[in-house]
Amino acid sequence: MDLRERISGGESETVEFKESLQLKDEIGESVSAFSNSKGGVVLVGVSDKGAVKGIQIGKKTVADLAEYIKRHTDPQIFPQVKVYEIDSKQIILIKIKESAEKPVFFKNHAYKRVGDTNQRISSSEIRKLAKESGGKIYWDSLACEDAALANIDWDAVNSFIKKYEKVTEKELKTSPENLLKSLGCIKDNMLTNAGALFFSQNPQEFFMNAYIAVARYKGISVGTERLDYREFKGNIFHQIDACDRYIKEHIATLSRLSPMKVEREDMPEYPYFSIRELIVNAVCHRDYFDQTSKVIIKMFNDRMEYYNPGGLPEEVTPENIVQMQKSRNPFIAKVLARVRYIEELGEGWDRIMEEFKAHPLMPEMPEIRDMKTAVMVIIYAARLDTLEQFKDRLTEREMELLKELKTDEEMKSGEYAKLFSISERQARNDLSNLVKMNLLVKKGKARQIIYQLNPEVSGSIRQILREY
């Protein structure tokens, strides 16, 4: 087709006009869009309405433009760039073929051609395109276009090296820069997205929502009073450590004497390893293509909810998550594994489940909800509040009753009096005391009054009494 005819036909699914070379980023978006669609041409020096304006072209203009496109596309695109003259005015034609390897990113975003416009591709479409082209796109391996090597926080790098040497018990033999390259944090003399998250001076400058938000509530729903709200920013290591410390400072701990031990034993309402592991999992496995959301942790009286942008990885379900381990961000996982923030063998979920099963207060097991665009993990608290109330205030009779009384079994004051050879008045006082402490529930009236274990705490009561 003649170039004049192409211009007169206007912008279309395969033709884009740009009036000036100052619009390099818009040109790059078109390169990505055409690469991910049917191919096309970008004509630089032509207005949106098809008027030939022309541009100034120097000796290096074409080479610089081709280099700019190559440097900022991933996988790299090498377009045909030619200069044409129309009515004594010079224009540039950039010809782009449909890429066999999709999606093609420009400055960390992928685009598609819809009519005569470029539209950003969603994270779900990115995964679909990658699968169809037989490839796999990892967000953390892409170059962070806005982060230069000058953005590296060398204090953060040195801190990582100290952790690395402590864990491996070996002195680092290579240079810090080579170490970052081997970890996939530097590529082509640029920080990758993983590198920017771990080792840039201000990761949120590049990824606004790459942080953890924690909200604490007074009751068991978001409708109750919110006690506190915190945002944990900075690099990934700082986010994990600060968030972990904050949560552990704001959960209850039961201190008790165990048989055959002199020291008191601290028993947190949530297993400590699980708290930290779920923070690490959320940061490591979230969908960073989706920069509209962040990791959110909600703390209630009876549970904690970990909200993570992005559904479970392909082939992973709530039912097989312990056996099936997949990483959405393998380079982030690699860096974390080097300093034992995660286990390379993927045993984190096994340990979480084991911790909850082994907890002496028998909390409910964790719950995993896959909401397709997000994952929510819920862990439930052991009922330390009730235990704290009764552990030092029960008589031997009352403790014996709680040990022996079966769930749904009924007890009358007269039966209690005979069982322990005490007066009915004393029996009623004992039973009333247990009702006040929320360990028994009272039903009926007058002579028909019966007492039963409070079903909400009965399991915890029996377990702890066996330990004393």
Helices and strands as residue ranges (DSSP letters): H 3-8, E 15-18, G 21-23, H 24-35, E 40-44, H 61-72, E 73-74, E 80-86, E 89-96, E 105-106, E 109-114, E 117-120, H 123-132, G 139-141, G 149-151, H 154-168, H 176-182, E 186-187, E 190-191, H 193-199, G 203-205, E 212-217, E 226-232, H 236-249, E 253-257, E 264-268, H 272-285, E 295-299, E 303-309, H 330-338, H 348-358, E 367-370, E 374-380, H 384-390, H 396-404, H 413-420, H 424-436, E 440-443, G 446-448, E 450-453, H 458-467
